[in-house]
Amino acid sequence: MTYDKKHAFKESTIDTGLALLINFPLNILLLNIAYWGELTIFETSVFLTIVFTTFAIVRKTYTRLYFDKRNQRKTVKNT
């Protein structure tokens, strides 16, 4: 099975939706932590960047693995 634009768009849309569902509440939590910890604007920015980057890498890895596994099952089913 080829990985065409339709599949890429679907994966990107789902990944972006997951990001929204994860990042909005995470942002509220992290801003509260930064406020409670009395971080400066720069420290808050670095803190948020590190956490969001880590979450993005993990989220994208598992999303990619899910779609790879799904595509492999479809390939096996179609052969």
N, C-alpha and C positions, 0 to 999 in steps of 0.2 A: 504494500500500500504506500503510495507516495504521500509525502507530507506537503499538502498544497496550501494555498493562501487561505482557504476557508478554515482549515484545521488550525493554522497559525493564528488566525483572527479569533477563533473560539478560545484557544488556549490563552491568548493575551487578554481577552475580555474577562475570562474566569479569574486569571491571576490578578488583574486589576481590581475586580470585585472583592476578592479575598483580601487584598491589600487595604481596601477601604474599610472592610469589616474589622480587620485587625488593628490598623493604624489609628483610627479615630479614638477608640477607647484607650489604646496604648498612649496616644499623645496626651490625653487628659491625665492619665496616671503619671506619666513622666514629668509633665509640667508641675503637677502637685509635688512630686518628689524634689524637683529642682527648686521650687518655692520653699518647701520645708527645709531643704538643705542650704538655703540662702546662696544659691549659685549665682555667679555673675552672668551677664548676657552671653559672654564668650563661653564660659564653662557650660551653660545650658545648651548652647548651640553644639558644642563638641559632644556633650553627653547624648543629646537627641540624635545627632548624626551617627554616632557609634551604635546606639541601640537600634535605630531604624535600619541601618545598613546590615546589621547582624540578622534582624528579623527578615529583611528582604532576601538575603542570601538563602536562609533556611526555607522560607516560603517558596521561593522560586525553585529551589532544588526539589522539594517534595511535589510541587505542581508539575515539574518536568518529568519526574519519575512516574507520577500518576499517569500522565498522558503517554509516556513511552510504553508503560505496561498495558494501557488500554489499546494503543495502536498495535502492539504485538499480539494481543488476543484477537483483534479484528483480522490481522494478517493470517493467523493460524486458522481462524474460522472460515476465511475466504479461500483457503487453499485445499 
